[in-house]
Amino acid sequence: MLNCRQVARLVSQSMDARLAWHQRLAMRFHLLYCVWCRRYAAQIHFLRKATKNLSGDQPDASAPKLSPEAKDHLSKRLQEALSKPPSSQS
């Protein structure tokens, strides 16, 4: 059984590459009962989608346009957040 720290690492890894079937299964099982990890995974997915929209990879006409200063600020805050290890509730 995976703990929260392991699930946080797998959530991040799943953004870049497909996980092995047993890792996906173990992660999904953990996410069924752990509200904190579900929230973390949802936040990571949201941030990934938001950064794709900001970088112009997936243009979205309904997305609000940000100033270069706001984009720079968000980018710096994201880098700060990614450089810190995830906190664990387990």
PyMOL Python script that loads the backbone (N, CA, C, O; Angstrom):
from pymol import cmd

cmd.read_pdbstr("""\
ATOM      1  N   MET A   1       0.856  -1.169   0.000  1.00  0.00           N
ATOM      2  CA  MET A   1       0.000   0.000   0.000  1.00  0.00           C
ATOM      3  C   MET A   1       0.908   1.241   0.000  1.00  0.00           C
ATOM      4  O   MET A   1       1.895   1.310   0.733  1.00  0.00           O
ATOM      5  N   LEU A   2       0.547   2.207  -0.835  1.00  0.00           N
ATOM      6  CA  LEU A   2       1.336   3.418  -0.964  1.00  0.00           C
ATOM      7  C   LEU A   2       0.970   4.429   0.116  1.00  0.00           C
ATOM      8  O   LEU A   2      -0.173   4.484   0.570  1.00  0.00           O
ATOM      9  N   ASN A   3       1.960   5.234   0.524  1.00  0.00           N
ATOM     10  CA  ASN A   3       1.664   6.335   1.429  1.00  0.00           C
ATOM     11  C   ASN A   3       1.517   7.617   0.610  1.00  0.00           C
ATOM     12  O   ASN A   3       1.729   7.614  -0.603  1.00  0.00           O
ATOM     13  N   CYS A   4       1.155   8.705   1.276  1.00  0.00           N
ATOM     14  CA  CYS A   4       0.878   9.962   0.579  1.00  0.00           C
ATOM     15  C   CYS A   4       2.099  10.489  -0.172  1.00  0.00           C
ATOM     16  O   CYS A   4       1.965  10.997  -1.286  1.00  0.00           O
ATOM     17  N   ARG A   5       3.258  10.377   0.408  1.00  0.00           N
ATOM     18  CA  ARG A   5       4.474  10.860  -0.254  1.00  0.00           C
ATOM     19  C   ARG A   5       4.719  10.109  -1.558  1.00  0.00           C
ATOM     20  O   ARG A   5       5.073  10.720  -2.566  1.00  0.00           O
ATOM     21  N   GLN A   6       4.536   8.806  -1.546  1.00  0.00           N
ATOM     22  CA  GLN A   6       4.722   8.009  -2.759  1.00  0.00           C
ATOM     23  C   GLN A   6       3.682   8.368  -3.817  1.00  0.00           C
ATOM     24  O   GLN A   6       4.000   8.435  -5.005  1.00  0.00           O
ATOM     25  N   VAL A   7       2.456   8.597  -3.394  1.00  0.00           N
ATOM     26  CA  VAL A   7       1.396   8.964  -4.338  1.00  0.00           C
ATOM     27  C   VAL A   7       1.683  10.326  -4.947  1.00  0.00           C
ATOM     28  O   VAL A   7       1.485  10.512  -6.148  1.00  0.00           O
ATOM     29  N   ALA A   8       2.144  11.283  -4.147  1.00  0.00           N
ATOM     30  CA  ALA A   8       2.481  12.605  -4.679  1.00  0.00           C
ATOM     31  C   ALA A   8       3.562  12.482  -5.757  1.00  0.00           C
ATOM     32  O   ALA A   8       3.491  13.152  -6.787  1.00  0.00           O
ATOM     33  N   ARG A   9       4.547  11.641  -5.524  1.00  0.00           N
ATOM     34  CA  ARG A   9       5.611  11.434  -6.513  1.00  0.00           C
ATOM     35  C   ARG A   9       5.045  10.796  -7.785  1.00  0.00           C
ATOM     36  O   ARG A   9       5.407  11.188  -8.894  1.00  0.00           O
ATOM     37  N   LEU A  10       4.162   9.818  -7.621  1.00  0.00           N
ATOM     38  CA  LEU A  10       3.567   9.154  -8.784  1.00  0.00           C
ATOM     39  C   LEU A  10       2.657  10.088  -9.575  1.00  0.00           C
ATOM     40  O   LEU A  10       2.626  10.030 -10.805  1.00  0.00           O
ATOM     41  N   VAL A  11       1.919  10.947  -8.880  1.00  0.00           N
ATOM     42  CA  VAL A  11       1.068  11.919  -9.572  1.00  0.00           C
ATOM     43  C   VAL A  11       1.939  12.805 -10.459  1.00  0.00           C
ATOM     44  O   VAL A  11       1.606  13.060 -11.616  1.00  0.00           O
ATOM     45  N   SER A  12       3.051  13.267  -9.909  1.00  0.00           N
ATOM     46  CA  SER A  12       3.959  14.111 -10.691  1.00  0.00           C
ATOM     47  C   SER A  12       4.560  13.346 -11.868  1.00  0.00           C
ATOM     48  O   SER A  12       4.640  13.869 -12.980  1.00  0.00           O
ATOM     49  N   GLN A  13       4.976  12.120 -11.621  1.00  0.00           N
ATOM     50  CA  GLN A  13       5.561  11.308 -12.691  1.00  0.00           C
ATOM     51  C   GLN A  13       4.540  11.012 -13.789  1.00  0.00           C
ATOM     52  O   GLN A  13       4.895  10.924 -14.965  1.00  0.00           O
ATOM     53  N   SER A  14       3.291  10.862 -13.407  1.00  0.00           N
ATOM     54  CA  SER A  14       2.272  10.530 -14.397  1.00  0.00           C
ATOM     55  C   SER A  14       2.017  11.684 -15.361  1.00  0.00           C
ATOM     56  O   SER A  14       1.434  11.483 -16.426  1.00  0.00           O
ATOM     57  N   MET A  15       2.444  12.877 -14.999  1.00  0.00           N
ATOM     58  CA  MET A  15       2.295  14.026 -15.896  1.00  0.00           C
ATOM     59  C   MET A  15       3.271  13.938 -17.070  1.00  0.00           C
ATOM     60  O   MET A  15       3.005  14.479 -18.144  1.00  0.00           O
ATOM     61  N   ASP A  16       4.395  13.258 -16.866  1.00  0.00           N
ATOM     62  CA  ASP A  16       5.444  13.207 -17.882  1.00  0.00           C
ATOM     63  C   ASP A  16       5.497  11.891 -18.640  1.00  0.00           C
ATOM     64  O   ASP A  16       5.928  11.855 -19.793  1.00  0.00           O
ATOM     65  N   ALA A  17       5.066  10.814 -18.006  1.00  0.00           N
ATOM     66  CA  ALA A  17       5.161   9.505 -18.653  1.00  0.00           C
ATOM     67  C   ALA A  17       4.059   8.594 -18.126  1.00  0.00           C
ATOM     68  O   ALA A  17       3.521   8.807 -17.039  1.00  0.00           O
ATOM     69  N   ARG A  18       3.739   7.592 -18.906  1.00  0.00           N
ATOM     70  CA  ARG A  18       2.716   6.627 -18.489  1.00  0.00           C
ATOM     71  C   ARG A  18       3.321   5.720 -17.421  1.00  0.00           C
ATOM     72  O   ARG A  18       4.417   5.187 -17.589  1.00  0.00           O
ATOM     73  N   LEU A  19       2.598   5.557 -16.334  1.00  0.00           N
ATOM     74  CA  LEU A  19       3.051   4.692 -15.254  1.00  0.00           C
ATOM     75  C   LEU A  19       2.747   3.232 -15.588  1.00  0.00           C
ATOM     76  O   LEU A  19       1.894   2.931 -16.423  1.00  0.00           O
ATOM     77  N   ALA A  20       3.456   2.351 -14.926  1.00  0.00           N
ATOM     78  CA  ALA A  20       3.173   0.921 -15.064  1.00  0.00           C
ATOM     79  C   ALA A  20       1.781   0.645 -14.505  1.00  0.00           C
ATOM     80  O   ALA A  20       1.289   1.381 -13.650  1.00  0.00           O
ATOM     81  N   TRP A  21       1.160  -0.409 -14.988  1.00  0.00           N
ATOM     82  CA  TRP A  21      -0.223  -0.687 -14.592  1.00  0.00           C
ATOM     83  C   TRP A  21      -0.366  -0.847 -13.091  1.00  0.00           C
ATOM     84  O   TRP A  21      -1.359  -0.398 -12.518  1.00  0.00           O
ATOM     85  N   HIS A  22       0.614  -1.484 -12.433  1.00  0.00           N
ATOM     86  CA  HIS A  22       0.499  -1.701 -10.992  1.00  0.00           C
ATOM     87  C   HIS A  22       0.665  -0.386 -10.217  1.00  0.00           C
ATOM     88  O   HIS A  22       0.087  -0.227  -9.142  1.00  0.00           O
ATOM     89  N   GLN A  23       1.450   0.554 -10.759  1.00  0.00           N
ATOM     90  CA  GLN A  23       1.575   1.865 -10.120  1.00  0.00           C
ATOM     91  C   GLN A  23       0.279   2.657 -10.261  1.00  0.00           C
ATOM     92  O   GLN A  23      -0.179   3.289  -9.309  1.00  0.00           O
ATOM     93  N   ARG A  24      -0.308   2.619 -11.456  1.00  0.00           N
ATOM     94  CA  ARG A  24      -1.584   3.316 -11.668  1.00  0.00           C
ATOM     95  C   ARG A  24      -2.676   2.749 -10.759  1.00  0.00           C
ATOM     96  O   ARG A  24      -3.452   3.503 -10.171  1.00  0.00           O
ATOM     97  N   LEU A  25      -2.734   1.425 -10.647  1.00  0.00           N
ATOM     98  CA  LEU A  25      -3.733   0.780  -9.814  1.00  0.00           C
ATOM     99  C   LEU A  25      -3.545   1.155  -8.337  1.00  0.00           C
ATOM    100  O   LEU A  25      -4.509   1.500  -7.654  1.00  0.00           O
ATOM    101  N   ALA A  26      -2.311   1.086  -7.857  1.00  0.00           N
ATOM    102  CA  ALA A  26      -2.036   1.421  -6.457  1.00  0.00           C
ATOM    103  C   ALA A  26      -2.344   2.891  -6.185  1.00  0.00           C
ATOM    104  O   ALA A  26      -2.890   3.227  -5.135  1.00  0.00           O
ATOM    105  N   MET A  27      -1.995   3.768  -7.127  1.00  0.00           N
ATOM    106  CA  MET A  27      -2.256   5.191  -6.953  1.00  0.00           C
ATOM    107  C   MET A  27      -3.770   5.444  -6.923  1.00  0.00           C
ATOM    108  O   MET A  27      -4.253   6.182  -6.063  1.00  0.00           O
ATOM    109  N   ARG A  28      -4.503   4.853  -7.830  1.00  0.00           N
ATOM    110  CA  ARG A  28      -5.960   5.061  -7.868  1.00  0.00           C
ATOM    111  C   ARG A  28      -6.638   4.519  -6.622  1.00  0.00           C
ATOM    112  O   ARG A  28      -7.580   5.128  -6.116  1.00  0.00           O
ATOM    113  N   PHE A  29      -6.172   3.389  -6.125  1.00  0.00           N
ATOM    114  CA  PHE A  29      -6.729   2.850  -4.890  1.00  0.00           C
ATOM    115  C   PHE A  29      -6.503   3.823  -3.733  1.00  0.00           C
ATOM    116  O   PHE A  29      -7.412   4.073  -2.942  1.00  0.00           O
ATOM    117  N   HIS A  30      -5.302   4.365  -3.640  1.00  0.00           N
ATOM    118  CA  HIS A  30      -5.000   5.339  -2.583  1.00  0.00           C
ATOM    119  C   HIS A  30      -5.877   6.576  -2.726  1.00  0.00           C
ATOM    120  O   HIS A  30      -6.374   7.107  -1.733  1.00  0.00           O
ATOM    121  N   LEU A  31      -6.066   7.034  -3.959  1.00  0.00           N
ATOM    122  CA  LEU A  31      -6.874   8.235  -4.192  1.00  0.00           C
ATOM    123  C   LEU A  31      -8.348   8.014  -3.840  1.00  0.00           C
ATOM    124  O   LEU A  31      -9.070   8.979  -3.592  1.00  0.00           O
ATOM    125  N   LEU A  32      -8.798   6.770  -3.816  1.00  0.00           N
ATOM    126  CA  LEU A  32     -10.184   6.489  -3.435  1.00  0.00           C
ATOM    127  C   LEU A  32     -10.473   6.875  -1.990  1.00  0.00           C
ATOM    128  O   LEU A  32     -11.568   7.343  -1.676  1.00  0.00           O
ATOM    129  N   TYR A  33      -9.495   6.679  -1.112  1.00  0.00           N
ATOM    130  CA  TYR A  33      -9.758   6.936   0.300  1.00  0.00           C
ATOM    131  C   TYR A  33      -9.008   8.137   0.879  1.00  0.00           C
ATOM    132  O   TYR A  33      -9.268   8.510   2.023  1.00  0.00           O
ATOM    133  N   CYS A  34      -8.110   8.740   0.153  1.00  0.00           N
ATOM    134  CA  CYS A  34      -7.321   9.851   0.691  1.00  0.00           C
ATOM    135  C   CYS A  34      -7.744  11.174   0.049  1.00  0.00           C
ATOM    136  O   CYS A  34      -7.374  11.467  -1.088  1.00  0.00           O
ATOM    137  N   VAL A  35      -8.509  11.954   0.776  1.00  0.00           N
ATOM    138  CA  VAL A  35      -9.002  13.229   0.252  1.00  0.00           C
ATOM    139  C   VAL A  35      -7.851  14.203   0.005  1.00  0.00           C
ATOM    140  O   VAL A  35      -7.920  15.014  -0.919  1.00  0.00           O
ATOM    141  N   TRP A  36      -6.804  14.135   0.809  1.00  0.00           N
ATOM    142  CA  TRP A  36      -5.684  15.068   0.658  1.00  0.00           C
ATOM    143  C   TRP A  36      -4.935  14.812  -0.650  1.00  0.00           C
ATOM    144  O   TRP A  36      -4.560  15.757  -1.344  1.00  0.00           O
ATOM    145  N   CYS A  37      -4.721  13.577  -0.978  1.00  0.00           N
ATOM    146  CA  CYS A  37      -4.027  13.255  -2.224  1.00  0.00           C
ATOM    147  C   CYS A  37      -4.909  13.535  -3.437  1.00  0.00           C
ATOM    148  O   CYS A  37      -4.411  13.938  -4.488  1.00  0.00           O
ATOM    149  N   ARG A  38      -6.226  13.323  -3.295  1.00  0.00           N
ATOM    150  CA  ARG A  38      -7.137  13.674  -4.395  1.00  0.00           C
ATOM    151  C   ARG A  38      -7.062  15.171  -4.660  1.00  0.00           C
ATOM    152  O   ARG A  38      -7.021  15.599  -5.814  1.00  0.00           O
ATOM    153  N   ARG A  39      -7.044  15.960  -3.603  1.00  0.00           N
ATOM    154  CA  ARG A  39      -6.942  17.415  -3.775  1.00  0.00           C
ATOM    155  C   ARG A  39      -5.606  17.791  -4.414  1.00  0.00           C
ATOM    156  O   ARG A  39      -5.551  18.641  -5.303  1.00  0.00           O
ATOM    157  N   TYR A  40      -4.542  17.157  -3.955  1.00  0.00           N
ATOM    158  CA  TYR A  40      -3.220  17.429  -4.525  1.00  0.00           C
ATOM    159  C   TYR A  40      -3.203  17.096  -6.017  1.00  0.00           C
ATOM    160  O   TYR A  40      -2.714  17.885  -6.826  1.00  0.00           O
ATOM    161  N   ALA A  41      -3.730  15.939  -6.377  1.00  0.00           N
ATOM    162  CA  ALA A  41      -3.753  15.532  -7.783  1.00  0.00           C
ATOM    163  C   ALA A  41      -4.580  16.500  -8.618  1.00  0.00           C
ATOM    164  O   ALA A  41      -4.193  16.845  -9.734  1.00  0.00           O
ATOM    165  N   ALA A  42      -5.713  16.937  -8.084  1.00  0.00           N
ATOM    166  CA  ALA A  42      -6.552  17.895  -8.814  1.00  0.00           C
ATOM    167  C   ALA A  42      -5.821  19.220  -9.002  1.00  0.00           C
ATOM    168  O   ALA A  42      -5.911  19.832 -10.066  1.00  0.00           O
ATOM    169  N   GLN A  43      -5.102  19.665  -7.982  1.00  0.00           N
ATOM    170  CA  GLN A  43      -4.350  20.915  -8.082  1.00  0.00           C
ATOM    171  C   GLN A  43      -3.224  20.805  -9.108  1.00  0.00           C
ATOM    172  O   GLN A  43      -2.996  21.731  -9.887  1.00  0.00           O
ATOM    173  N   ILE A  44      -2.529  19.685  -9.106  1.00  0.00           N
ATOM    174  CA  ILE A  44      -1.442  19.479 -10.074  1.00  0.00           C
ATOM    175  C   ILE A  44      -2.001  19.465 -11.492  1.00  0.00           C
ATOM    176  O   ILE A  44      -1.412  20.061 -12.394  1.00  0.00           O
ATOM    177  N   HIS A  45      -3.124  18.794 -11.698  1.00  0.00           N
ATOM    178  CA  HIS A  45      -3.737  18.760 -13.033  1.00  0.00           C
ATOM    179  C   HIS A  45      -4.167  20.164 -13.454  1.00  0.00           C
ATOM    180  O   HIS A  45      -3.966  20.566 -14.600  1.00  0.00           O
ATOM    181  N   PHE A  46      -4.763  20.908 -12.512  1.00  0.00           N
ATOM    182  CA  PHE A  46      -5.176  22.276 -12.804  1.00  0.00           C
ATOM    183  C   PHE A  46      -3.977  23.155 -13.184  1.00  0.00           C
ATOM    184  O   PHE A  46      -4.040  23.905 -14.158  1.00  0.00           O
ATOM    185  N   LEU A  47      -2.888  23.060 -12.415  1.00  0.00           N
ATOM    186  CA  LEU A  47      -1.693  23.863 -12.704  1.00  0.00           C
ATOM    187  C   LEU A  47      -1.093  23.503 -14.060  1.00  0.00           C
ATOM    188  O   LEU A  47      -0.650  24.381 -14.802  1.00  0.00           O
ATOM    189  N   ARG A  48      -1.080  22.221 -14.378  1.00  0.00           N
ATOM    190  CA  ARG A  48      -0.533  21.811 -15.676  1.00  0.00           C
ATOM    191  C   ARG A  48      -1.365  22.389 -16.821  1.00  0.00           C
ATOM    192  O   ARG A  48      -0.822  22.891 -17.805  1.00  0.00           O
ATOM    193  N   LYS A  49      -2.694  22.312 -16.677  1.00  0.00           N
ATOM    194  CA  LYS A  49      -3.570  22.858 -17.711  1.00  0.00           C
ATOM    195  C   LYS A  49      -3.396  24.374 -17.812  1.00  0.00           C
ATOM    196  O   LYS A  49      -3.347  24.922 -18.913  1.00  0.00           O
ATOM    197  N   ALA A  50      -3.305  25.044 -16.674  1.00  0.00           N
ATOM    198  CA  ALA A  50      -3.149  26.502 -16.664  1.00  0.00           C
ATOM    199  C   ALA A  50      -1.826  26.919 -17.291  1.00  0.00           C
ATOM    200  O   ALA A  50      -1.784  27.888 -18.049  1.00  0.00           O
ATOM    201  N   THR A  51      -0.758  26.215 -16.991  1.00  0.00           N
ATOM    202  CA  THR A  51       0.534  26.588 -17.572  1.00  0.00           C
ATOM    203  C   THR A  51       0.582  26.312 -19.067  1.00  0.00           C
ATOM    204  O   THR A  51       1.242  27.039 -19.810  1.00  0.00           O
ATOM    205  N   LYS A  52      -0.111  25.268 -19.518  1.00  0.00           N
ATOM    206  CA  LYS A  52      -0.174  25.025 -20.957  1.00  0.00           C
ATOM    207  C   LYS A  52      -0.892  26.174 -21.654  1.00  0.00           C
ATOM    208  O   LYS A  52      -0.479  26.615 -22.726  1.00  0.00           O
ATOM    209  N   ASN A  53      -1.978  26.659 -21.032  1.00  0.00           N
ATOM    210  CA  ASN A  53      -2.699  27.787 -21.607  1.00  0.00           C
ATOM    211  C   ASN A  53      -1.849  29.046 -21.609  1.00  0.00           C
ATOM    212  O   ASN A  53      -1.905  29.833 -22.555  1.00  0.00           O
ATOM    213  N   LEU A  54      -1.062  29.242 -20.560  1.00  0.00           N
ATOM    214  CA  LEU A  54      -0.209  30.430 -20.479  1.00  0.00           C
ATOM    215  C   LEU A  54       0.918  30.392 -21.501  1.00  0.00           C
ATOM    216  O   LEU A  54       1.302  31.422 -22.055  1.00  0.00           O
ATOM    217  N   SER A  55       1.445  29.196 -21.745  1.00  0.00           N
ATOM    218  CA  SER A  55       2.571  29.097 -22.661  1.00  0.00           C
ATOM    219  C   SER A  55       2.136  29.113 -24.119  1.00  0.00           C
ATOM    220  O   SER A  55       2.965  29.237 -25.020  1.00  0.00           O
ATOM    221  N   GLY A  56       0.839  28.989 -24.346  1.00  0.00           N
ATOM    222  CA  GLY A  56       0.350  29.038 -25.715  1.00  0.00           C
ATOM    223  C   GLY A  56       0.338  27.696 -26.404  1.00  0.00           C
ATOM    224  O   GLY A  56       0.089  27.627 -27.607  1.00  0.00           O
ATOM    225  N   ASP A  57       0.603  26.611 -25.665  1.00  0.00           N
ATOM    226  CA  ASP A  57       0.584  25.278 -26.270  1.00  0.00           C
ATOM    227  C   ASP A  57      -0.811  24.909 -26.757  1.00  0.00           C
ATOM    228  O   ASP A  57      -0.964  24.278 -27.804  1.00  0.00           O
ATOM    229  N   GLN A  58      -1.816  25.300 -26.003  1.00  0.00           N
ATOM    230  CA  GLN A  58      -3.191  25.017 -26.372  1.00  0.00           C
ATOM    231  C   GLN A  58      -3.980  26.322 -26.307  1.00  0.00           C
ATOM    232  O   GLN A  58      -4.534  26.652 -25.258  1.00  0.00           O
ATOM    233  N   PRO A  59      -4.037  27.056 -27.392  1.00  0.00           N
ATOM    234  CA  PRO A  59      -4.752  28.325 -27.336  1.00  0.00           C
ATOM    235  C   PRO A  59      -6.223  28.126 -27.012  1.00  0.00           C
ATOM    236  O   PRO A  59      -6.880  27.221 -27.527  1.00  0.00           O
ATOM    237  N   ASP A  60      -6.718  28.992 -26.149  1.00  0.00           N
ATOM    238  CA  ASP A  60      -8.111  28.933 -25.723  1.00  0.00           C
ATOM    239  C   ASP A  60      -8.669  30.348 -25.797  1.00  0.00           C
ATOM    240  O   ASP A  60      -8.251  31.220 -25.036  1.00  0.00           O
ATOM    241  N   ALA A  61      -9.601  30.580 -26.702  1.00  0.00           N
ATOM    242  CA  ALA A  61     -10.130  31.928 -26.915  1.00  0.00           C
ATOM    243  C   ALA A  61     -10.875  32.452 -25.694  1.00  0.00           C
ATOM    244  O   ALA A  61     -10.950  33.663 -25.491  1.00  0.00           O
ATOM    245  N   SER A  62     -11.430  31.548 -24.873  1.00  0.00           N
ATOM    246  CA  SER A  62     -12.181  31.998 -23.706  1.00  0.00           C
ATOM    247  C   SER A  62     -11.288  32.278 -22.507  1.00  0.00           C
ATOM    248  O   SER A  62     -11.757  32.836 -21.516  1.00  0.00           O
ATOM    249  N   ALA A  63     -10.023  31.907 -22.572  1.00  0.00           N
ATOM    250  CA  ALA A  63      -9.120  32.128 -21.439  1.00  0.00           C
ATOM    251  C   ALA A  63      -8.772  33.608 -21.326  1.00  0.00           C
ATOM    252  O   ALA A  63      -8.527  34.272 -22.333  1.00  0.00           O
ATOM    253  N   PRO A  64      -8.749  34.125 -20.094  1.00  0.00           N
ATOM    254  CA  PRO A  64      -8.379  35.532 -19.917  1.00  0.00           C
ATOM    255  C   PRO A  64      -6.910  35.736 -20.267  1.00  0.00           C
ATOM    256  O   PRO A  64      -6.078  34.855 -20.054  1.00  0.00           O
ATOM    257  N   LYS A  65      -6.610  36.905 -20.803  1.00  0.00           N
ATOM    258  CA  LYS A  65      -5.237  37.233 -21.183  1.00  0.00           C
ATOM    259  C   LYS A  65      -4.535  37.863 -19.991  1.00  0.00           C
ATOM    260  O   LYS A  65      -5.084  38.755 -19.345  1.00  0.00           O
ATOM    261  N   LEU A  66      -3.335  37.408 -19.700  1.00  0.00           N
ATOM    262  CA  LEU A  66      -2.554  37.930 -18.590  1.00  0.00           C
ATOM    263  C   LEU A  66      -1.443  38.827 -19.109  1.00  0.00           C
ATOM    264  O   LEU A  66      -0.913  38.630 -20.202  1.00  0.00           O
ATOM    265  N   SER A  67      -1.111  39.807 -18.301  1.00  0.00           N
ATOM    266  CA  SER A  67      -0.004  40.691 -18.644  1.00  0.00           C
ATOM    267  C   SER A  67       1.305  39.921 -18.493  1.00  0.00           C
ATOM    268  O   SER A  67       1.353  38.912 -17.788  1.00  0.00           O
ATOM    269  N   PRO A  68       2.365  40.389 -19.149  1.00  0.00           N
ATOM    270  CA  PRO A  68       3.668  39.720 -18.990  1.00  0.00           C
ATOM    271  C   PRO A  68       4.125  39.695 -17.525  1.00  0.00           C
ATOM    272  O   PRO A  68       4.767  38.739 -17.091  1.00  0.00           O
ATOM    273  N   GLU A  69       3.797  40.736 -16.774  1.00  0.00           N
ATOM    274  CA  GLU A  69       4.178  40.778 -15.360  1.00  0.00           C
ATOM    275  C   GLU A  69       3.457  39.686 -14.570  1.00  0.00           C
ATOM    276  O   GLU A  69       4.058  39.024 -13.723  1.00  0.00           O
ATOM    277  N   ALA A  70       2.164  39.503 -14.854  1.00  0.00           N
ATOM    278  CA  ALA A  70       1.390  38.474 -14.163  1.00  0.00           C
ATOM    279  C   ALA A  70       1.903  37.079 -14.526  1.00  0.00           C
ATOM    280  O   ALA A  70       2.000  36.206 -13.663  1.00  0.00           O
ATOM    281  N   LYS A  71       2.228  36.874 -15.791  1.00  0.00           N
ATOM    282  CA  LYS A  71       2.778  35.586 -16.211  1.00  0.00           C
ATOM    283  C   LYS A  71       4.103  35.315 -15.513  1.00  0.00           C
ATOM    284  O   LYS A  71       4.354  34.197 -15.064  1.00  0.00           O
ATOM    285  N   ASP A  72       4.947  36.332 -15.422  1.00  0.00           N
ATOM    286  CA  ASP A  72       6.240  36.189 -14.759  1.00  0.00           C
ATOM    287  C   ASP A  72       6.042  35.850 -13.283  1.00  0.00           C
ATOM    288  O   ASP A  72       6.722  34.977 -12.744  1.00  0.00           O
ATOM    289  N   HIS A  73       5.112  36.544 -12.636  1.00  0.00           N
ATOM    290  CA  HIS A  73       4.835  36.293 -11.221  1.00  0.00           C
ATOM    291  C   HIS A  73       4.346  34.859 -11.011  1.00  0.00           C
ATOM    292  O   HIS A  73       4.824  34.170 -10.110  1.00  0.00           O
ATOM    293  N   LEU A  74       3.397  34.404 -11.835  1.00  0.00           N
ATOM    294  CA  LEU A  74       2.887  33.041 -11.725  1.00  0.00           C
ATOM    295  C   LEU A  74       3.984  32.006 -11.979  1.00  0.00           C
ATOM    296  O   LEU A  74       4.053  30.979 -11.304  1.00  0.00           O
ATOM    297  N   SER A  75       4.822  32.290 -12.945  1.00  0.00           N
ATOM    298  CA  SER A  75       5.911  31.370 -13.261  1.00  0.00           C
ATOM    299  C   SER A  75       6.874  31.239 -12.089  1.00  0.00           C
ATOM    300  O   SER A  75       7.304  30.134 -11.759  1.00  0.00           O
ATOM    301  N   LYS A  76       7.213  32.356 -11.462  1.00  0.00           N
ATOM    302  CA  LYS A  76       8.118  32.324 -10.305  1.00  0.00           C
ATOM    303  C   LYS A  76       7.492  31.560  -9.148  1.00  0.00           C
ATOM    304  O   LYS A  76       8.166  30.758  -8.503  1.00  0.00           O
ATOM    305  N   ARG A  77       6.212  31.799  -8.877  1.00  0.00           N
ATOM    306  CA  ARG A  77       5.536  31.117  -7.772  1.00  0.00           C
ATOM    307  C   ARG A  77       5.435  29.613  -8.035  1.00  0.00           C
ATOM    308  O   ARG A  77       5.577  28.806  -7.117  1.00  0.00           O
ATOM    309  N   LEU A  78       5.192  29.248  -9.284  1.00  0.00           N
ATOM    310  CA  LEU A  78       5.119  27.835  -9.637  1.00  0.00           C
ATOM    311  C   LEU A  78       6.471  27.164  -9.433  1.00  0.00           C
ATOM    312  O   LEU A  78       6.542  26.059  -8.894  1.00  0.00           O
ATOM    313  N   GLN A  79       7.530  27.817  -9.854  1.00  0.00           N
ATOM    314  CA  GLN A  79       8.870  27.262  -9.662  1.00  0.00           C
ATOM    315  C   GLN A  79       9.191  27.103  -8.177  1.00  0.00           C
ATOM    316  O   GLN A  79       9.792  26.106  -7.778  1.00  0.00           O
ATOM    317  N   GLU A  80       8.794  28.079  -7.357  1.00  0.00           N
ATOM    318  CA  GLU A  80       9.005  27.978  -5.913  1.00  0.00           C
ATOM    319  C   GLU A  80       8.250  26.776  -5.346  1.00  0.00           C
ATOM    320  O   GLU A  80       8.781  26.019  -4.533  1.00  0.00           O
ATOM    321  N   ALA A  81       7.016  26.617  -5.785  1.00  0.00           N
ATOM    322  CA  ALA A  81       6.196  25.513  -5.282  1.00  0.00           C
ATOM    323  C   ALA A  81       6.762  24.167  -5.715  1.00  0.00           C
ATOM    324  O   ALA A  81       6.742  23.208  -4.943  1.00  0.00           O
ATOM    325  N   LEU A  82       7.262  24.089  -6.933  1.00  0.00           N
ATOM    326  CA  LEU A  82       7.805  22.824  -7.427  1.00  0.00           C
ATOM    327  C   LEU A  82       9.136  22.472  -6.795  1.00  0.00           C
ATOM    328  O   LEU A  82       9.513  21.301  -6.753  1.00  0.00           O
ATOM    329  N   SER A  83       9.852  23.470  -6.303  1.00  0.00           N
ATOM    330  CA  SER A  83      11.149  23.192  -5.701  1.00  0.00           C
ATOM    331  C   SER A  83      11.026  22.691  -4.269  1.00  0.00           C
ATOM    332  O   SER A  83      11.995  22.172  -3.715  1.00  0.00           O
ATOM    333  N   LYS A  84       9.849  22.836  -3.660  1.00  0.00           N
ATOM    334  CA  LYS A  84       9.621  22.346  -2.293  1.00  0.00           C
ATOM    335  C   LYS A  84       9.082  20.942  -2.364  1.00  0.00           C
ATOM    336  O   LYS A  84       8.273  20.629  -3.237  1.00  0.00           O
ATOM    337  N   PRO A  85       9.530  20.064  -1.429  1.00  0.00           N
ATOM    338  CA  PRO A  85       8.969  18.709  -1.421  1.00  0.00           C
ATOM    339  C   PRO A  85       7.519  18.740  -0.966  1.00  0.00           C
ATOM    340  O   PRO A  85       7.149  19.577  -0.142  1.00  0.00           O
ATOM    341  N   PRO A  86       6.684  17.833  -1.496  1.00  0.00           N
ATOM    342  CA  PRO A  86       5.268  17.815  -1.103  1.00  0.00           C
ATOM    343  C   PRO A  86       5.133  17.420   0.358  1.00  0.00           C
ATOM    344  O   PRO A  86       5.868  16.560   0.844  1.00  0.00           O
ATOM    345  N   SER A  87       4.198  18.043   1.056  1.00  0.00           N
ATOM    346  CA  SER A  87       3.946  17.660   2.443  1.00  0.00           C
ATOM    347  C   SER A  87       3.087  16.417   2.440  1.00  0.00           C
ATOM    348  O   SER A  87       2.260  16.216   1.551  1.00  0.00           O
ATOM    349  N   SER A  88       3.291  15.591   3.437  1.00  0.00           N
ATOM    350  CA  SER A  88       2.575  14.324   3.506  1.00  0.00           C
ATOM    351  C   SER A  88       1.641  14.308   4.699  1.00  0.00           C
ATOM    352  O   SER A  88       1.982  14.789   5.780  1.00  0.00           O
ATOM    353  N   GLN A  89       0.468  13.756   4.491  1.00  0.00           N
ATOM    354  CA  GLN A  89      -0.507  13.624   5.563  1.00  0.00           C
ATOM    355  C   GLN A  89      -0.434  12.253   6.203  1.00  0.00           C
ATOM    356  O   GLN A  89      -1.125  11.993   7.188  1.00  0.00           O
ATOM    357  N   SER A  90       0.399  11.362   5.655  1.00  0.00           N
ATOM    358  CA  SER A  90       0.512   9.997   6.213  1.00  0.00           C
ATOM    359  C   SER A  90       1.714   9.900   7.103  1.00  0.00           C
ATOM    360  O   SER A  90       1.982   8.838   7.666  1.00  0.00           O
TER     361      SER A  90
END
""", "prot")
cmd.dss("prot")
cmd.show_as("cartoon", "prot")
cmd.util.cbc("prot")
cmd.orient("prot")
